[in-house]
Amino acid sequence: MNTFTFEDLKKIDRLKLGEDVPLELYRAIRLIGLNQGLPMEGKTTTLTIGRKIGSSLPVETVEDLFSIYEELKIGIPVLLEKTETTMLIRVEDCFCEGLPIQEGKMVCDLEGAILEGGLSKVLDKKLSVFEIKCNINGDEHCEYMVRILD
């Protein structure tokens, strides 16, 4: 089976349209296609996809991961707290910022799973990432609690 690497994805040869796609398209895929179009708001799909993307990123440190997360315009991660078993990460300028508030709703599971896959890779540990704040919910920013399991 042929697979794509992250380096393959950087090979862009679109002369007229270039390398960027609008945020509206990303939002449509995430919120209409996955969140509204799949059972359970697409949670199992987005978690699987996000973990795979995160573990495929060419990163060796947490700083590398945060840098590429921002470079890809997913958001700007900021490490707020770190202990032996937990990390608290705020994501500023998340893709969902500016969308209408829907109290009780959190939609950034894919983006958290990308962090999970990347962190698991660079820390060489099993861990889980839970979204605990979301702009959509009315919070000031998105935030994730990371639990290091081993």
Number of C-alpha atoms within 10 A of each C-alpha: 2 4 5 8 12 11 10 9 8 9 9 9 9 9 7 6 8 9 11 7 9 7 12 10 11 13 16 13 14 22 17 14 14 19 21 14 13 13 11 11 17 19 17 14 16 21 20 14 16 22 22 16 20 24 19 17 19 16 18 13 14 17 14 15 23 22 16 17 21 17 11 10 13 18 22 18 22 14 15 10 11 11 9 8 11 16 16 18 23 23 24 18 17 21 20 22 18 10 11 11 15 12 12 10 13 18 21 26 23 24 25 27 26 27 27 26 26 29 27 19 23 17 13 10 12 14 18 19 24 16 20 16 22 27 27 22 18 18 15 13 17 29 26 26 18 21 18 18 10 9
